Amino acid sequence: MKHKNINTKYVLFLSVVSAMGGLLFGYDWVVIGGAKPFYERYFDITSSPTFQGFAMSSALFGCLIGAAISGNITDKYGRKIPLLFSAFLFVFTSLGTGAFNSFTAFMIFRILGGVGIGIASNVSPVYIAEISPAHMRGKLVAINQFTIAFGVLTAQLANMLIAEPVAVDATDAIIRDSWNGQTGWRWMFWACAVPASLFFILMWLVPESPRWLTKAGKREKAMKVFEKIGGKEYAIKETDEIALTLTEAEHHGTKEKFTNLFSKELAPIIVLGILLAVFQQWCGINVIFNYAEEIFSAAGYGISSTLFNIVLTGTTSLIFTIIAMFVVDKTGRRPLMLMGAGGLAIVYVIIAAGYYFEVKGFFMVFWVVTAISIYGLTLAPITWVLLSEIFPNKVRGHAMSVATFALWFSCAVLTLTFPFLNKALGTSGTFGVYATICFIGFFFILKKLPETKGKSLEEIERELVR
């Protein structure tokens, strides 16, 4: 139902500020891809797939920790405090990652940064969903993916602008002893401290989630937030509806405990969320961002050209995420997810064939960019929208924590295994594996995913919890 008195500017402000966690998540997640050719030479790990994989996936292991602890934190202390804590971690770790000469210290700060990503990736979309009117929730939650894509592009641009040109025939020793190899990669990480500090400051201006306040028995405070969003009538309606679903949850025996997530009533929803989260990662698109050097090198590009192509992929992702923001509440979630799974499966088959027949240059870049455009329009933003919608009010923090943990665990597995898959199967065979996963994902979505477009969180809860 569309309400007349929604303070759109205020809701947009709250959404953008809380979604800055997504921006930092995107930056911190991808900056390592551009720094990779330089810190690997600096730490002398270019000949070790094991150390390369751990360096790339270290932040993802931190994400697992962040996702695991965020459920208890968000259900106990609300949504605002965890977002403030994640902002602090982003500032602290972005400065620390580039400050030391030890590979161990590098790994420790990457893991701690990952904790910030794990918390922000859980809490930001939940907060936005909980303050958003139903008719515009998809667009507003998609802002979180927009900021992720913007953070990705910002990191890619920073990497390209910071790095000095590298000769195609430059040896490892030359790259290691250059400004890029000694200092440039450090500035790539340090640059993240600027938006992280802004996020930390602005989060003090954001109120607590009114849905969490209602659940915590602070109805008057929740009413004030809802009233500022949509007026007194809207505030009464929303708080009454939330209170009713909480009462119904008590009647069904739904308790705010982790173990209760796998009860007969909730298990199907939790499993759906986990599988959607895993599929968003195992569709394989993130290896293009994290292992761009290897992928574009296999297509015949040097390091400097690769940095440009990485920026091209980030720009594409941002553009199609913007498009997704304007179609998700019109087209619906289910059609976009089907388009993403089916489209990626087809494109990956083409990419795999291109690598198999050793096609070089623009042809390969075109299809890689096409894959990223499909992902940016569909699986990237819509998965986060769905995860923020499908879990009941009573257990949303814990449930989202489980789904986010599954997402980052699958992302860590994906990132850690790519060097080994790439070595064993070649780039062609690896993309063939991802194509198979996408075909399976298409049929799963076709059979199991309900449509949530235009429904309040409480309406969705009543439909899914039987």
Buried (B, 14 or more C-beta within 10 A) or exposed (E): EEBEEBBEEBBBBBBBBBBBBBBBBBBBBBBBBBBBBBBBBBBEBBEBBEBBBBBBBBBBBBBBBBBBBBBEBBBEBBBBBBBBBBBBBBBBBBBBBBEEEEBEEBBBBBBBBBBBBBBBBBBBBBBBBBBBBBBBBBBBBBBBBBBBBBBBBBBBBBBBEBBEEBEEEBEBEBBBEBEBBBEBBBBBBBBBBBBBBBBBEBBEEBBBBBBBBBBBEBBEBBBBBBBBBBBEEBBEBBBEBBBEBBEBBEEBEBEBEBEBBEBEBBEEBBBBBBBBBBBBBBBBBBBBBBBBBBBBBBBBBBBBBBBEBBBBBBBBBBBBBBBBBEBBBEBBBBBBBBBBBBBBBBBBBBBBBBBBEEBEEEEBBEBBBBBBBBBBBBBBBBBBBBBBBBBBBBBBBBBBBBBBBBBBBBBBBBBBBBBEBBEEBBBBBBBBBBBEBBBEBBEBBEEEBEEBBBBBBBBBBBEBBE
